[in-house]
Amino acid sequence: MNTTVIQNSLKKDQSVNPQQTQFTNDEATQKPATSFVSQFDTQSSSKKDEKSTNVKLSTSDVHVYYGEAEAIKGIDLNIYENEVIAFIGPSGCGKSTFLRTLNRMNDTIDSCRVTGKVMLDNQDIYDPNLDVVLLRAQVGMVFQKPNPFPKSIFDNVSYGPKLHGLARDKYDLEEIVEGSLRKAGLWEEVKDRLNQPGTGLSGGQQQRLCIARTIAVSPEVILMEMDEPCSALDPIATAKVEELISELSTQYTIAIVTHSMQQAARVSDRTAYFHLGDLIEVNATEKVFTQPDHQLTEAYITGRFG
């Protein structure tokens, strides 16, 4: 990626709204707890009553640089087993960059450099001896825009298991494909046309096909980019994906990036608010949207910038 373009983009992101910067002085530290009536429904999602205390992913003093420009500024965060955590914040705040550090997707950008530690089950994923292909099977990524392979629906889902040798024979492979499509809520819609191209599905179906493709390799963590509230999907398809996130969280740890605060409120157990590369606050979603600890968080969710 062109370094000049990245740096210009970062400068643009930091000046998206001049109101953002008025909250970044020394006074914008932790504020006394105040409560206000939230416009977001934090009760509508079927969130789990009991939260796991087992840390699945953790980051320690993580910095990310594009050339000389610092995009992520020393983030410490624990992500717990079987939770859904949402990353929110204004455009250019670093939430997508941070998400991509969790399975080393930033490695594909020549000018990108990551420092600090990212631990998956107490193993440093930036260990130079670690197999990145296997890591991305353990920590799968579902991108914002559905990207099915130009192959059949069956071959889209079976590609990963074939690559990683997860199926002993044809019957094993068929079971994995059916199970993955069922978990993604797509089986009943496509079971009679598995040999048809995945690119022929609707936008919402393609998104679920990509989710099925991700879970076919039995990941432990799923990362999801939904930065323009499932922008390519209609409201019904979006609702199906959100319901699916809740169902999948019983088996997987899920981290999502979303620009939609309503979506974060509906699907997540915890919400992390990012601002210009800093992690400002992470708390239970209901608390973030009704009684945030930080002035910046409140300013963002009440629409004062973003």
C-alpha positions in Angstrom: 0.0 0.0 0.0 1.3 3.5 -0.8 2.8 5.1 2.3 1.8 8.6 1.2 -1.8 7.6 0.8 -1.8 6.0 4.2 -0.3 9.1 5.9 -2.7 11.4 4.1 -5.6 9.2 5.2 -4.4 9.3 8.8 -4.2 13.1 8.7 -7.7 13.3 7.2 -9.0 11.0 9.8 -7.6 13.1 12.6 -9.3 16.2 11.2 -12.7 14.6 10.3 -14.4 16.8 12.8 -12.7 19.6 14.7 -15.1 19.0 17.6 -13.2 15.7 18.3 -10.1 17.4 19.3 -11.7 19.7 21.9 -12.1 16.7 24.1 -8.5 15.4 23.9 -6.9 17.8 26.3 -5.8 17.0 29.8 -9.2 17.7 31.3 -10.8 14.9 29.3 -9.8 12.2 31.7 -12.0 10.0 33.8 -15.1 12.0 34.7 -17.4 11.5 37.7 -20.1 8.9 36.8 -23.2 10.4 35.5 -26.3 8.8 34.1 -28.5 9.7 31.2 -31.3 8.1 29.2 -29.7 6.2 26.4 -31.2 6.1 22.9 -29.8 2.7 22.4 -31.6 -0.5 23.3 -29.1 -2.6 25.3 -31.7 -5.0 26.4 -32.9 -6.4 23.1 -30.0 -8.8 22.4 -30.0 -12.2 24.1 -26.8 -11.6 26.0 -25.4 -14.3 28.2 -26.1 -14.0 31.9 -22.8 -15.7 33.0 -19.6 -14.2 31.6 -16.5 -16.3 31.3 -13.5 -15.1 33.3 -11.1 -17.1 31.1 -8.9 -14.7 29.0 -8.8 -15.9 25.4 -6.9 -13.0 23.8 -4.9 -10.3 25.5 -2.9 -7.4 24.2 -0.2 -5.6 26.1 1.3 -2.2 25.1 0.3 -2.7 21.5 1.4 0.0 19.1 0.8 0.0 15.4 2.7 2.2 12.9 2.1 3.0 9.2 5.6 4.2 8.3 6.3 6.9 11.0 2.6 7.5 11.7 1.3 5.9 14.9 -2.1 4.5 14.4 -2.5 2.5 17.7 -1.0 3.9 20.9 -0.1 1.3 23.5 -3.4 -0.7 24.0 -3.9 -3.1 26.8 -7.0 -5.3 26.5 -8.3 -8.7 27.6 -10.9 -10.5 25.5 -12.7 -13.3 27.3 -13.7 -16.7 26.1 -17.2 -16.8 24.5 -17.9 -13.2 24.8 -18.9 -10.7 22.1 -16.9 -7.5 22.3 -17.6 -4.6 20.0 -15.1 -1.9 19.0 -16.6 1.5 18.3 -15.4 5.0 17.6 -15.3 7.7 14.9 -13.7 7.0 11.5 -9.9 6.9 11.7 -9.9 6.0 15.4 -7.9 2.8 14.9 -10.6 0.2 15.7 -10.2 -1.7 12.4 -6.4 -1.5 12.6 -6.5 -2.9 16.1 -8.9 -5.7 15.1 -6.5 -6.8 12.4 -3.6 -7.0 14.8 -5.4 -9.9 16.5 -4.7 -12.3 13.6 -1.8 -10.5 12.0 -3.7 -9.3 9.0 -1.7 -6.1 9.1 1.3 -8.2 8.0 0.0 -7.9 4.5 0.8 -4.1 4.6 4.4 -3.5 3.8 4.6 -0.2 5.8 2.9 -1.5 8.9 4.8 -2.3 12.0 3.4 -3.7 15.3 5.1 -3.7 18.7 3.9 -5.1 22.0 2.4 -8.4 22.8 -0.8 -10.1 21.5 -1.4 -13.4 23.3 -3.8 -16.2 22.3 -4.1 -18.7 25.1 -0.9 -17.4 26.5 1.0 -17.8 23.3 2.5 -14.7 21.6 1.0 -14.6 18.1 3.9 -12.4 16.9 6.4 -15.1 17.7 8.5 -15.4 14.5 8.3 -19.2 14.7 4.5 -19.2 14.7 2.7 -20.5 11.5 0.6 -17.5 10.4 -1.7 -19.7 8.2 -2.6 -21.9 11.2 -3.1 -18.7 13.3 -5.6 -17.4 10.8 -7.5 -20.7 11.1 -7.6 -20.3 14.9 -8.5 -16.6 14.6 -10.8 -16.3 11.6 -11.8 -13.0 9.9 -15.1 -12.1 8.3 -14.6 -8.9 6.2 -17.0 -6.0 5.9 -17.8 -6.7 2.3 -18.7 -10.3 1.6 -15.9 -11.9 -0.5 -16.9 -15.4 -1.6 -14.5 -17.3 -3.7 -15.4 -17.7 -7.4 -16.3 -21.3 -6.7 -19.4 -23.3 -5.8 -21.1 -22.9 -2.5 -19.7 -26.3 -1.5 -16.2 -25.5 -2.5 -16.3 -22.1 -0.7 -16.9 -23.9 2.6 -14.8 -27.0 1.9 -11.7 -25.0 0.9 -10.3 -24.4 4.4 -10.9 -28.0 5.7 -9.1 -29.3 2.5 -6.2 -26.9 3.0 -5.7 -27.9 6.6 -6.4 -31.6 6.2 -9.4 -31.6 8.5 -11.4 -34.2 6.6 -10.3 -37.8 6.2 -12.6 -38.5 3.3 -15.4 -37.2 1.1 -18.0 -38.0 3.8 -16.1 -36.1 6.5 -15.9 -33.1 4.1 -19.7 -33.2 3.4 -20.4 -33.3 7.2 -18.2 -30.3 7.8 -19.8 -28.3 5.0 -23.3 -29.1 6.1 -22.5 -28.4 9.8 -20.9 -25.1 8.9 -23.8 -24.0 6.7 -26.2 -25.0 9.5 -24.3 -23.0 12.1 -24.3 -20.0 9.7 -28.1 -20.3 9.3 -27.7 -20.9 5.5 -28.2 -24.7 5.0 -32.0 -24.7 4.4 -31.6 -21.9 1.8 -28.8 -23.5 -0.2 -28.9 -27.3 0.4 -30.3 -28.0 -3.1 -27.8 -25.8 -5.0 -24.5 -26.5 -3.4 -22.8 -26.8 -6.8 -23.9 -23.3 -7.9 -21.5 -20.3 -7.6 -21.3 -18.6 -4.2 -21.2 -15.3 -6.0 -24.8 -15.9 -7.2 -26.2 -15.6 -3.7 -27.7 -12.4 -2.3 -25.6 -10.0 -0.2 -26.9 -11.4 3.1 -26.5 -15.0 2.0 -22.9 -14.2 0.8 -22.1 -12.8 4.3 -23.4 -15.9 6.0 -21.5 -18.1 3.4 -18.3 -16.3 4.4 -19.1 -16.9 8.1 -19.7 -20.6 7.3 -16.3 -20.7 5.4 -14.7 -19.2 8.5 -16.1 -21.6 11.0 -15.5 -24.6 8.8 -11.9 -24.7 10.0 -13.0 -24.8 13.7 -11.6 -21.4 14.8 -11.5 -20.4 18.4 -12.0 -16.7 17.7 -14.0 -14.9 15.0 -13.1 -11.3 14.0 -15.8 -9.4 12.1 -15.6 -6.1 10.3 -19.1 -4.5 10.1 -17.8 -1.0 10.0 -20.6 0.5 7.9 -23.4 -1.4 9.8 -23.6 -4.3 7.3 -23.8 -1.5 4.6 -24.2 -4.0 1.8 -27.0 -5.8 3.6 -30.7 -5.1 3.9 -32.3 -4.8 7.3 -33.6 -8.4 7.3 -30.2 -9.8 6.3 -28.5 -7.6 9.0 -30.9 -8.9 11.6 -30.1 -12.5 10.6 -26.3 -11.9 10.9 -26.8 -10.2 14.3 -28.9 -13.1 15.6 -26.2 -15.5 14.3 -23.5 -13.6 16.2 -25.4 -14.2 19.4 -25.8 -17.9 18.6 -22.1 -18.4 17.6 -20.9 -16.8 20.8 -21.8 -19.9 22.8 -19.0 -21.7 20.9 -16.6 -18.9 19.8 -15.1 -15.7 21.1 -16.2 -12.9 18.8 -14.8 -9.4 18.3 -16.6 -7.0 15.9 -15.8 -3.6 14.6 -18.9 -1.5 13.9 -19.7 2.1 13.1 -23.2 1.5 14.3 -23.7 2.1 18.0 -27.2 0.6 17.8 -25.6 -2.6 16.4 -23.0 -2.7 19.2 -25.7 -2.2 21.8 -27.8 -5.1 20.3 -25.1 -7.8 19.9 -22.2 -7.2 22.3 -21.5 -8.1 25.9 -18.8 -5.5 26.3 -17.9 -2.4 24.2 -14.6 -0.8 23.7 -14.4 2.9 22.6 -11.4 4.0 20.5 -10.4 7.6 19.8 -7.5 8.7 17.6 -5.5 5.5 18.3 -6.2 5.3 22.1 -8.5 2.9 23.9 -10.5 5.3 25.9 -12.9 3.0 27.7 -14.0 -0.7 27.8 -16.9 -1.8 29.9 -20.1 -3.8 29.9 -22.2 -2.6 26.9 -25.1 -1.4 29.0 -22.8 0.7 31.1 -21.0 2.2 28.1 -24.3 3.3 26.6 -26.0 4.5 29.8 -23.3 5.6 32.2 -19.9 5.8 30.5 -16.9 6.5 32.6 -15.2 8.9 30.2 -16.2 12.3 28.8 -15.0 11.3 25.3 -17.2 8.2 25.3 -20.3 10.2 26.3 -19.6 12.8 23.7 -19.4 10.2 21.0 -22.5 8.2 21.9 -24.5 11.3 22.3 -23.6 12.5 18.8 -21.3 15.4 19.7 -18.8 14.1 17.2 -18.3 11.0 15.0 
